[in-house]
Amino acid sequence: MNETSTREREQSTLGTMPYEQEVDEDRTFDVECSCGETARLYCYAGRDWPWKHDMVTGLGHVVEYRRVDTEVSDD
Ligand SMILES: [Zn+2]
């Protein structure tokens, strides 16, 4: 049952940014910048651009995107 999620995780290392992947579906990310800024980023289907903070700050700010909607567990 975990094979699907493992495959998705492998696909996320292909080089494209997380928000550029699976753009035909809704995705949710926790984003954290090296400067300490954090947010919850909701990417609806069709959205393929980065967090606003990532766009306006640029160099010197390293943003990590952590997809959270695939980690939901009802166990
Ligand atoms: Zn920043």
PDB file of the backbone (N, CA, C, O) and the ligand in Angstrom, with CONECT records:
HET     ZN  A 101       1
ATOM      1  N   MET A   1       0.823  -1.210   0.000  1.00  0.00           N
ATOM      2  CA  MET A   1       0.000   0.000   0.000  1.00  0.00           C
ATOM      3  C   MET A   1       0.848   1.248   0.000  1.00  0.00           C
ATOM      4  O   MET A   1       0.372   2.316  -0.384  1.00  0.00           O
ATOM      5  N   ASN A   2       2.103   1.138   0.424  1.00  0.00           N
ATOM      6  CA  ASN A   2       2.961   2.315   0.463  1.00  0.00           C
ATOM      7  C   ASN A   2       3.779   2.497  -0.814  1.00  0.00           C
ATOM      8  O   ASN A   2       4.549   3.451  -0.924  1.00  0.00           O
ATOM      9  N   GLU A   3       3.618   1.592  -1.781  1.00  0.00           N
ATOM     10  CA  GLU A   3       4.447   1.693  -2.983  1.00  0.00           C
ATOM     11  C   GLU A   3       4.143   2.946  -3.783  1.00  0.00           C
ATOM     12  O   GLU A   3       5.045   3.546  -4.368  1.00  0.00           O
ATOM     13  N   THR A   4       2.880   3.344  -3.814  1.00  0.00           N
ATOM     14  CA  THR A   4       2.511   4.532  -4.576  1.00  0.00           C
ATOM     15  C   THR A   4       3.173   5.774  -4.004  1.00  0.00           C
ATOM     16  O   THR A   4       3.743   6.574  -4.747  1.00  0.00           O
ATOM     17  N   SER A   5       3.102   5.939  -2.695  1.00  0.00           N
ATOM     18  CA  SER A   5       3.671   7.138  -2.094  1.00  0.00           C
ATOM     19  C   SER A   5       5.187   7.150  -2.252  1.00  0.00           C
ATOM     20  O   SER A   5       5.790   8.215  -2.389  1.00  0.00           O
ATOM     21  N   THR A   6       5.802   5.973  -2.234  1.00  0.00           N
ATOM     22  CA  THR A   6       7.245   5.917  -2.442  1.00  0.00           C
ATOM     23  C   THR A   6       7.599   6.370  -3.849  1.00  0.00           C
ATOM     24  O   THR A   6       8.576   7.093  -4.049  1.00  0.00           O
ATOM     25  N   ARG A   7       6.806   5.946  -4.821  1.00  0.00           N
ATOM     26  CA  ARG A   7       7.077   6.344  -6.195  1.00  0.00           C
ATOM     27  C   ARG A   7       6.905   7.856  -6.365  1.00  0.00           C
ATOM     28  O   ARG A   7       7.693   8.494  -7.063  1.00  0.00           O
ATOM     29  N   GLU A   8       5.892   8.423  -5.738  1.00  0.00           N
ATOM     30  CA  GLU A   8       5.685   9.865  -5.820  1.00  0.00           C
ATOM     31  C   GLU A   8       6.879  10.611  -5.234  1.00  0.00           C
ATOM     32  O   GLU A   8       7.292  11.646  -5.755  1.00  0.00           O
ATOM     33  N   ARG A   9       7.417  10.087  -4.168  1.00  0.00           N
ATOM     34  CA  ARG A   9       8.554  10.743  -3.544  1.00  0.00           C
ATOM     35  C   ARG A   9       9.765  10.709  -4.481  1.00  0.00           C
ATOM     36  O   ARG A   9      10.523  11.677  -4.553  1.00  0.00           O
ATOM     37  N   GLU A  10       9.948   9.592  -5.198  1.00  0.00           N
ATOM     38  CA  GLU A  10      11.068   9.499  -6.127  1.00  0.00           C
ATOM     39  C   GLU A  10      10.901  10.474  -7.290  1.00  0.00           C
ATOM     40  O   GLU A  10      11.871  11.068  -7.762  1.00  0.00           O
ATOM     41  N   GLN A  11       9.652  10.632  -7.746  1.00  0.00           N
ATOM     42  CA  GLN A  11       9.413  11.560  -8.846  1.00  0.00           C
ATOM     43  C   GLN A  11       9.711  13.001  -8.439  1.00  0.00           C
ATOM     44  O   GLN A  11      10.025  13.833  -9.290  1.00  0.00           O
ATOM     45  N   SER A  12       9.617  13.292  -7.179  1.00  0.00           N
ATOM     46  CA  SER A  12       9.825  14.664  -6.730  1.00  0.00           C
ATOM     47  C   SER A  12      11.297  15.049  -6.728  1.00  0.00           C
ATOM     48  O   SER A  12      11.635  16.187  -6.402  1.00  0.00           O
ATOM     49  N   THR A  13      12.176  14.120  -7.087  1.00  0.00           N
ATOM     50  CA  THR A  13      13.600  14.427  -7.098  1.00  0.00           C
ATOM     51  C   THR A  13      14.139  14.545  -8.513  1.00  0.00           C
ATOM     52  O   THR A  13      15.350  14.466  -8.719  1.00  0.00           O
ATOM     53  N   LEU A  14      13.267  14.731  -9.488  1.00  0.00           N
ATOM     54  CA  LEU A  14      13.699  14.756 -10.880  1.00  0.00           C
ATOM     55  C   LEU A  14      14.327  16.080 -11.284  1.00  0.00           C
ATOM     56  O   LEU A  14      14.916  16.158 -12.362  1.00  0.00           O
ATOM     57  N   GLY A  15      14.231  17.098 -10.489  1.00  0.00           N
ATOM     58  CA  GLY A  15      14.873  18.352 -10.817  1.00  0.00           C
ATOM     59  C   GLY A  15      13.913  19.522 -10.920  1.00  0.00           C
ATOM     60  O   GLY A  15      14.314  20.666 -10.710  1.00  0.00           O
ATOM     61  N   THR A  16      12.656  19.260 -11.238  1.00  0.00           N
ATOM     62  CA  THR A  16      11.689  20.345 -11.241  1.00  0.00           C
ATOM     63  C   THR A  16      11.284  20.673  -9.812  1.00  0.00           C
ATOM     64  O   THR A  16      11.388  19.843  -8.909  1.00  0.00           O
ATOM     65  N   MET A  17      10.821  21.895  -9.632  1.00  0.00           N
ATOM     66  CA  MET A  17      10.406  22.293  -8.298  1.00  0.00           C
ATOM     67  C   MET A  17       9.092  21.605  -7.925  1.00  0.00           C
ATOM     68  O   MET A  17       8.294  21.271  -8.801  1.00  0.00           O
ATOM     69  N   PRO A  18       8.871  21.399  -6.650  1.00  0.00           N
ATOM     70  CA  PRO A  18       7.657  20.678  -6.226  1.00  0.00           C
ATOM     71  C   PRO A  18       6.378  21.316  -6.748  1.00  0.00           C
ATOM     72  O   PRO A  18       5.441  20.603  -7.106  1.00  0.00           O
ATOM     73  N   TYR A  19       6.320  22.630  -6.798  1.00  0.00           N
ATOM     74  CA  TYR A  19       5.095  23.296  -7.254  1.00  0.00           C
ATOM     75  C   TYR A  19       4.917  23.192  -8.761  1.00  0.00           C
ATOM     76  O   TYR A  19       3.867  23.573  -9.279  1.00  0.00           O
ATOM     77  N   GLU A  20       5.918  22.686  -9.478  1.00  0.00           N
ATOM     78  CA  GLU A  20       5.817  22.477 -10.917  1.00  0.00           C
ATOM     79  C   GLU A  20       5.372  21.058 -11.263  1.00  0.00           C
ATOM     80  O   GLU A  20       5.220  20.716 -12.436  1.00  0.00           O
ATOM     81  N   GLN A  21       5.164  20.241 -10.240  1.00  0.00           N
ATOM     82  CA  GLN A  21       4.820  18.853 -10.465  1.00  0.00           C
ATOM     83  C   GLN A  21       3.346  18.607 -10.179  1.00  0.00           C
ATOM     84  O   GLN A  21       2.759  19.201  -9.274  1.00  0.00           O
ATOM     85  N   GLU A  22       2.760  17.710 -10.981  1.00  0.00           N
ATOM     86  CA  GLU A  22       1.368  17.310 -10.783  1.00  0.00           C
ATOM     87  C   GLU A  22       0.466  18.538 -10.715  1.00  0.00           C
ATOM     88  O   GLU A  22      -0.387  18.659  -9.836  1.00  0.00           O
ATOM     89  N   VAL A  23       0.680  19.445 -11.669  1.00  0.00           N
ATOM     90  CA  VAL A  23      -0.038  20.723 -11.630  1.00  0.00           C
ATOM     91  C   VAL A  23      -1.512  20.579 -11.985  1.00  0.00           C
ATOM     92  O   VAL A  23      -2.275  21.542 -11.904  1.00  0.00           O
ATOM     93  N   ASP A  24      -1.910  19.369 -12.379  1.00  0.00           N
ATOM     94  CA  ASP A  24      -3.320  19.157 -12.706  1.00  0.00           C
ATOM     95  C   ASP A  24      -4.146  18.791 -11.472  1.00  0.00           C
ATOM     96  O   ASP A  24      -5.325  18.457 -11.586  1.00  0.00           O
ATOM     97  N   GLU A  25      -3.536  18.854 -10.321  1.00  0.00           N
ATOM     98  CA  GLU A  25      -4.272  18.549  -9.103  1.00  0.00           C
ATOM     99  C   GLU A  25      -3.928  19.567  -8.025  1.00  0.00           C
ATOM    100  O   GLU A  25      -2.917  20.264  -8.106  1.00  0.00           O
ATOM    101  N   ASP A  26      -4.785  19.640  -7.020  1.00  0.00           N
ATOM    102  CA  ASP A  26      -4.528  20.542  -5.900  1.00  0.00           C
ATOM    103  C   ASP A  26      -3.392  19.998  -5.048  1.00  0.00           C
ATOM    104  O   ASP A  26      -3.335  18.802  -4.763  1.00  0.00           O
ATOM    105  N   ARG A  27      -2.499  20.877  -4.647  1.00  0.00           N
ATOM    106  CA  ARG A  27      -1.372  20.481  -3.805  1.00  0.00           C
ATOM    107  C   ARG A  27      -1.216  21.481  -2.670  1.00  0.00           C
ATOM    108  O   ARG A  27      -1.533  22.661  -2.824  1.00  0.00           O
ATOM    109  N   THR A  28      -0.735  21.014  -1.550  1.00  0.00           N
ATOM    110  CA  THR A  28      -0.500  21.893  -0.414  1.00  0.00           C
ATOM    111  C   THR A  28       0.925  21.692   0.080  1.00  0.00           C
ATOM    112  O   THR A  28       1.405  20.566   0.212  1.00  0.00           O
ATOM    113  N   PHE A  29       1.593  22.817   0.351  1.00  0.00           N
ATOM    114  CA  PHE A  29       2.973  22.751   0.805  1.00  0.00           C
ATOM    115  C   PHE A  29       3.156  23.575   2.075  1.00  0.00           C
ATOM    116  O   PHE A  29       2.555  24.637   2.238  1.00  0.00           O
ATOM    117  N   ASP A  30       3.989  23.070   2.960  1.00  0.00           N
ATOM    118  CA  ASP A  30       4.565  23.909   3.992  1.00  0.00           C
ATOM    119  C   ASP A  30       5.865  24.454   3.430  1.00  0.00           C
ATOM    120  O   ASP A  30       6.729  23.692   2.996  1.00  0.00           O
ATOM    121  N   VAL A  31       6.001  25.762   3.439  1.00  0.00           N
ATOM    122  CA  VAL A  31       7.204  26.376   2.879  1.00  0.00           C
ATOM    123  C   VAL A  31       7.971  27.067   3.989  1.00  0.00           C
ATOM    124  O   VAL A  31       7.388  27.682   4.882  1.00  0.00           O
ATOM    125  N   GLU A  32       9.304  26.954   3.914  1.00  0.00           N
ATOM    126  CA  GLU A  32      10.137  27.576   4.923  1.00  0.00           C
ATOM    127  C   GLU A  32      11.358  28.162   4.248  1.00  0.00           C
ATOM    128  O   GLU A  32      12.035  27.485   3.474  1.00  0.00           O
ATOM    129  N   CYS A  33      11.638  29.426   4.543  1.00  0.00           N
ATOM    130  CA  CYS A  33      12.791  30.111   3.957  1.00  0.00           C
ATOM    131  C   CYS A  33      13.951  30.096   4.943  1.00  0.00           C
ATOM    132  O   CYS A  33      13.769  29.998   6.156  1.00  0.00           O
ATOM    133  N   SER A  34      15.142  30.196   4.382  1.00  0.00           N
ATOM    134  CA  SER A  34      16.332  30.227   5.223  1.00  0.00           C
ATOM    135  C   SER A  34      16.355  31.454   6.126  1.00  0.00           C
ATOM    136  O   SER A  34      17.087  31.468   7.116  1.00  0.00           O
ATOM    137  N   CYS A  35      15.572  32.485   5.810  1.00  0.00           N
ATOM    138  CA  CYS A  35      15.520  33.687   6.647  1.00  0.00           C
ATOM    139  C   CYS A  35      14.555  33.530   7.812  1.00  0.00           C
ATOM    140  O   CYS A  35      14.463  34.407   8.670  1.00  0.00           O
ATOM    141  N   GLY A  36      13.825  32.396   7.843  1.00  0.00           N
ATOM    142  CA  GLY A  36      12.927  32.148   8.951  1.00  0.00           C
ATOM    143  C   GLY A  36      11.464  32.305   8.604  1.00  0.00           C
ATOM    144  O   GLY A  36      10.600  31.916   9.389  1.00  0.00           O
ATOM    145  N   GLU A  37      11.169  32.863   7.453  1.00  0.00           N
ATOM    146  CA  GLU A  37       9.778  33.023   7.029  1.00  0.00           C
ATOM    147  C   GLU A  37       9.166  31.669   6.698  1.00  0.00           C
ATOM    148  O   GLU A  37       9.792  30.836   6.044  1.00  0.00           O
ATOM    149  N   THR A  38       7.937  31.459   7.156  1.00  0.00           N
ATOM    150  CA  THR A  38       7.243  30.214   6.864  1.00  0.00           C
ATOM    151  C   THR A  38       5.816  30.525   6.430  1.00  0.00           C
ATOM    152  O   THR A  38       5.278  31.592   6.726  1.00  0.00           O
ATOM    153  N   ALA A  39       5.215  29.572   5.724  1.00  0.00           N
ATOM    154  CA  ALA A  39       3.829  29.737   5.294  1.00  0.00           C
ATOM    155  C   ALA A  39       3.268  28.404   4.865  1.00  0.00           C
ATOM    156  O   ALA A  39       4.002  27.437   4.662  1.00  0.00           O
ATOM    157  N   ARG A  40       1.960  28.365   4.729  1.00  0.00           N
ATOM    158  CA  ARG A  40       1.279  27.244   4.122  1.00  0.00           C
ATOM    159  C   ARG A  40       0.884  27.682   2.720  1.00  0.00           C
ATOM    160  O   ARG A  40       0.130  28.640   2.551  1.00  0.00           O
ATOM    161  N   LEU A  41       1.389  26.986   1.729  1.00  0.00           N
ATOM    162  CA  LEU A  41       1.170  27.352   0.331  1.00  0.00           C
ATOM    163  C   LEU A  41       0.167  26.400  -0.297  1.00  0.00           C
ATOM    164  O   LEU A  41       0.396  25.194  -0.391  1.00  0.00           O
ATOM    165  N   TYR A  42      -0.937  26.969  -0.718  1.00  0.00           N
ATOM    166  CA  TYR A  42      -1.966  26.156  -1.373  1.00  0.00           C
ATOM    167  C   TYR A  42      -1.887  26.361  -2.886  1.00  0.00           C
ATOM    168  O   TYR A  42      -2.106  27.465  -3.383  1.00  0.00           O
ATOM    169  N   CYS A  43      -1.574  25.293  -3.605  1.00  0.00           N
ATOM    170  CA  CYS A  43      -1.484  25.336  -5.062  1.00  0.00           C
ATOM    171  C   CYS A  43      -2.682  24.594  -5.638  1.00  0.00           C
ATOM    172  O   CYS A  43      -2.758  23.365  -5.605  1.00  0.00           O
ATOM    173  N   TYR A  44      -3.609  25.376  -6.165  1.00  0.00           N
ATOM    174  CA  TYR A  44      -4.755  24.766  -6.825  1.00  0.00           C
ATOM    175  C   TYR A  44      -4.313  24.206  -8.175  1.00  0.00           C
ATOM    176  O   TYR A  44      -3.225  24.515  -8.660  1.00  0.00           O
ATOM    177  N   ALA A  45      -5.169  23.381  -8.774  1.00  0.00           N
ATOM    178  CA  ALA A  45      -4.844  22.785 -10.069  1.00  0.00           C
ATOM    179  C   ALA A  45      -4.545  23.872 -11.096  1.00  0.00           C
ATOM    180  O   ALA A  45      -5.336  24.795 -11.289  1.00  0.00           O
ATOM    181  N   GLY A  46      -3.406  23.750 -11.745  1.00  0.00           N
ATOM    182  CA  GLY A  46      -3.014  24.717 -12.756  1.00  0.00           C
ATOM    183  C   GLY A  46      -1.994  25.720 -12.269  1.00  0.00           C
ATOM    184  O   GLY A  46      -1.343  26.383 -13.076  1.00  0.00           O
ATOM    185  N   ARG A  47      -1.846  25.842 -10.972  1.00  0.00           N
ATOM    186  CA  ARG A  47      -0.859  26.778 -10.438  1.00  0.00           C
ATOM    187  C   ARG A  47       0.529  26.151 -10.481  1.00  0.00           C
ATOM    188  O   ARG A  47       0.733  25.050  -9.971  1.00  0.00           O
ATOM    189  N   ASP A  48       1.477  26.849 -11.088  1.00  0.00           N
ATOM    190  CA  ASP A  48       2.834  26.302 -11.186  1.00  0.00           C
ATOM    191  C   ASP A  48       3.885  27.355 -10.889  1.00  0.00           C
ATOM    192  O   ASP A  48       5.013  27.263 -11.373  1.00  0.00           O
ATOM    193  N   TRP A  49       3.523  28.361 -10.091  1.00  0.00           N
ATOM    194  CA  TRP A  49       4.509  29.368  -9.728  1.00  0.00           C
ATOM    195  C   TRP A  49       4.820  29.282  -8.237  1.00  0.00           C
ATOM    196  O   TRP A  49       4.024  28.752  -7.462  1.00  0.00           O
ATOM    197  N   PRO A  50       5.959  29.796  -7.847  1.00  0.00           N
ATOM    198  CA  PRO A  50       6.425  29.591  -6.467  1.00  0.00           C
ATOM    199  C   PRO A  50       5.714  30.485  -5.452  1.00  0.00           C
ATOM    200  O   PRO A  50       4.892  31.336  -5.794  1.00  0.00           O
ATOM    201  N   TRP A  51       6.061  30.258  -4.220  1.00  0.00           N
ATOM    202  CA  TRP A  51       5.632  31.074  -3.092  1.00  0.00           C
ATOM    203  C   TRP A  51       6.000  32.525  -3.364  1.00  0.00           C
ATOM    204  O   TRP A  51       7.074  32.807  -3.895  1.00  0.00           O
ATOM    205  N   LYS A  52       5.128  33.431  -3.008  1.00  0.00           N
ATOM    206  CA  LYS A  52       5.369  34.846  -3.257  1.00  0.00           C
ATOM    207  C   LYS A  52       6.690  35.306  -2.644  1.00  0.00           C
ATOM    208  O   LYS A  52       7.438  36.053  -3.274  1.00  0.00           O
ATOM    209  N   HIS A  53       6.976  34.870  -1.438  1.00  0.00           N
ATOM    210  CA  HIS A  53       8.230  35.244  -0.773  1.00  0.00           C
ATOM    211  C   HIS A  53       9.435  34.773  -1.582  1.00  0.00           C
ATOM    212  O   HIS A  53      10.460  35.451  -1.645  1.00  0.00           O
ATOM    213  N   ASP A  54       9.295  33.599  -2.199  1.00  0.00           N
ATOM    214  CA  ASP A  54      10.374  33.054  -3.015  1.00  0.00           C
ATOM    215  C   ASP A  54      10.593  33.917  -4.268  1.00  0.00           C
ATOM    216  O   ASP A  54      11.723  34.068  -4.732  1.00  0.00           O
ATOM    217  N   MET A  55       9.528  34.469  -4.799  1.00  0.00           N
ATOM    218  CA  MET A  55       9.629  35.291  -6.008  1.00  0.00           C
ATOM    219  C   MET A  55      10.228  36.658  -5.729  1.00  0.00           C
ATOM    220  O   MET A  55      11.023  37.155  -6.527  1.00  0.00           O
ATOM    221  N   VAL A  56       9.862  37.279  -4.606  1.00  0.00           N
ATOM    222  CA  VAL A  56      10.250  38.669  -4.371  1.00  0.00           C
ATOM    223  C   VAL A  56      11.611  38.804  -3.716  1.00  0.00           C
ATOM    224  O   VAL A  56      12.242  39.855  -3.821  1.00  0.00           O
ATOM    225  N   THR A  57      12.082  37.746  -3.035  1.00  0.00           N
ATOM    226  CA  THR A  57      13.340  37.872  -2.305  1.00  0.00           C
ATOM    227  C   THR A  57      14.525  37.419  -3.135  1.00  0.00           C
ATOM    228  O   THR A  57      15.564  38.080  -3.142  1.00  0.00           O
ATOM    229  N   GLY A  58      14.390  36.321  -3.823  1.00  0.00           N
ATOM    230  CA  GLY A  58      15.435  35.857  -4.729  1.00  0.00           C
ATOM    231  C   GLY A  58      16.710  35.433  -4.029  1.00  0.00           C
ATOM    232  O   GLY A  58      16.672  34.671  -3.063  1.00  0.00           O
ATOM    233  N   LEU A  59      17.841  35.925  -4.515  1.00  0.00           N
ATOM    234  CA  LEU A  59      19.134  35.486  -4.022  1.00  0.00           C
ATOM    235  C   LEU A  59      19.274  35.707  -2.522  1.00  0.00           C
ATOM    236  O   LEU A  59      18.833  36.719  -1.977  1.00  0.00           O
ATOM    237  N   GLY A  60      19.895  34.738  -1.877  1.00  0.00           N
ATOM    238  CA  GLY A  60      20.117  34.846  -0.456  1.00  0.00           C
ATOM    239  C   GLY A  60      19.025  34.194   0.367  1.00  0.00           C
ATOM    240  O   GLY A  60      19.194  33.959   1.563  1.00  0.00           O
ATOM    241  N   HIS A  61      17.912  33.903  -0.272  1.00  0.00           N
ATOM    242  CA  HIS A  61      16.818  33.223   0.408  1.00  0.00           C
ATOM    243  C   HIS A  61      16.646  31.836  -0.207  1.00  0.00           C
ATOM    244  O   HIS A  61      16.360  31.705  -1.397  1.00  0.00           O
ATOM    245  N   VAL A  62      16.818  30.837   0.593  1.00  0.00           N
ATOM    246  CA  VAL A  62      16.655  29.462   0.115  1.00  0.00           C
ATOM    247  C   VAL A  62      15.359  28.914   0.687  1.00  0.00           C
ATOM    248  O   VAL A  62      15.220  28.747   1.899  1.00  0.00           O
ATOM    249  N   VAL A  63      14.416  28.638  -0.198  1.00  0.00           N
ATOM    250  CA  VAL A  63      13.089  28.193   0.232  1.00  0.00           C
ATOM    251  C   VAL A  63      12.954  26.689   0.059  1.00  0.00           C
ATOM    252  O   VAL A  63      13.291  26.131  -0.985  1.00  0.00           O
ATOM    253  N   GLU A  64      12.459  26.052   1.096  1.00  0.00           N
ATOM    254  CA  GLU A  64      12.191  24.619   1.041  1.00  0.00           C
ATOM    255  C   GLU A  64      10.691  24.398   0.936  1.00  0.00           C
ATOM    256  O   GLU A  64       9.917  24.945   1.722  1.00  0.00           O
ATOM    257  N   TYR A  65      10.284  23.594  -0.041  1.00  0.00           N
ATOM    258  CA  TYR A  65       8.881  23.260  -0.219  1.00  0.00           C
ATOM    259  C   TYR A  65       8.656  21.839   0.276  1.00  0.00           C
ATOM    260  O   TYR A  65       9.297  20.900  -0.196  1.00  0.00           O
ATOM    261  N   ARG A  66       7.752  21.690   1.218  1.00  0.00           N
ATOM    262  CA  ARG A  66       7.477  20.365   1.766  1.00  0.00           C
ATOM    263  C   ARG A  66       6.001  20.056   1.545  1.00  0.00           C
ATOM    264  O   ARG A  66       5.121  20.638   2.181  1.00  0.00           O
ATOM    265  N   ARG A  67       5.756  19.131   0.632  1.00  0.00           N
ATOM    266  CA  ARG A  67       4.366  18.809   0.337  1.00  0.00           C
ATOM    267  C   ARG A  67       3.724  18.103   1.515  1.00  0.00           C
ATOM    268  O   ARG A  67       4.300  17.172   2.078  1.00  0.00           O
ATOM    269  N   VAL A  68       2.548  18.538   1.884  1.00  0.00           N
ATOM    270  CA  VAL A  68       1.924  18.011   3.083  1.00  0.00           C
ATOM    271  C   VAL A  68       0.636  17.256   2.808  1.00  0.00           C
ATOM    272  O   VAL A  68       0.200  16.468   3.647  1.00  0.00           O
ATOM    273  N   ASP A  69       0.012  17.477   1.648  1.00  0.00           N
ATOM    274  CA  ASP A  69      -1.303  16.872   1.436  1.00  0.00           C
ATOM    275  C   ASP A  69      -1.208  15.386   1.133  1.00  0.00           C
ATOM    276  O   ASP A  69      -2.224  14.691   1.175  1.00  0.00           O
ATOM    277  N   THR A  70      -0.009  14.873   0.828  1.00  0.00           N
ATOM    278  CA  THR A  70       0.145  13.451   0.557  1.00  0.00           C
ATOM    279  C   THR A  70       0.547  12.688   1.810  1.00  0.00           C
ATOM    280  O   THR A  70       0.679  11.464   1.787  1.00  0.00           O
ATOM    281  N   GLU A  71       0.739  13.412   2.894  1.00  0.00           N
ATOM    282  CA  GLU A  71       1.195  12.762   4.117  1.00  0.00           C
ATOM    283  C   GLU A  71       0.081  12.597   5.138  1.00  0.00           C
ATOM    284  O   GLU A  71       0.315  12.206   6.281  1.00  0.00           O
ATOM    285  N   VAL A  72      -1.133  12.903   4.704  1.00  0.00           N
ATOM    286  CA  VAL A  72      -2.271  12.780   5.601  1.00  0.00           C
ATOM    287  C   VAL A  72      -2.523  11.315   5.913  1.00  0.00           C
ATOM    288  O   VAL A  72      -2.575  10.483   5.007  1.00  0.00           O
ATOM    289  N   SER A  73      -2.674  11.006   7.153  1.00  0.00           N
ATOM    290  CA  SER A  73      -2.923   9.634   7.576  1.00  0.00           C
ATOM    291  C   SER A  73      -4.088   9.579   8.546  1.00  0.00           C
ATOM    292  O   SER A  73      -4.207  10.409   9.447  1.00  0.00           O
ATOM    293  N   ASP A  74      -4.937   8.597   8.347  1.00  0.00           N
ATOM    294  CA  ASP A  74      -6.082   8.432   9.238  1.00  0.00           C
ATOM    295  C   ASP A  74      -5.857   7.321  10.245  1.00  0.00           C
ATOM    296  O   ASP A  74      -6.766   6.957  10.992  1.00  0.00           O
ATOM    297  N   ASP A  75      -4.665   6.789  10.265  1.00  0.00           N
ATOM    298  CA  ASP A  75      -4.387   5.691  11.182  1.00  0.00           C
ATOM    299  C   ASP A  75      -4.513   6.125  12.646  1.00  0.00           C
ATOM    300  O   ASP A  75      -4.310   5.314  13.550  1.00  0.00           O
TER     301      ASP A  75
HETATM  302 ZN    ZN A 101      13.357  34.659   2.998  1.00  0.00          ZN2+
END
